Amino acid sequence: QVQLVESGGGSVQAGGSLRLSCAASENTYRRYCMAWFRQAPGKEREGVATVDIYGSTNYVYAESVKGRFTISQDNSKNTLYLQMNGLKPEDTATYYCVADTECTGNWYSGIWGQGTQVTVSS
């Protein structure tokens, strides 16, 4: 099965930007739906953005990040990205990349990366 490694997290001030990367061990195009999730301390894991199995235009974003975050894929590099602009302190969380072959929306049965920490200070 595919292995996922996230990178790009760090500490930024409010209003700043970060781009997260998720490197897959194999090509995910037409094999996996992909998603970014996040989990803040003391809170449940939250879906941030998803992309369908074709990696095309079927993007879904959480209301809290619409207009600020953009999910994208580079199939030539087997990499999923999350461009985060206008970061807010409430975006502070560990961000996870997920791959799922079933594409039913039950992401918890998918394959998860180890996560990358994002900290936004006010």
Disulfide bonds with the S-S distance in Angstrom:
Cys22-Cys97 2.07
Cys33-Cys103 2.07
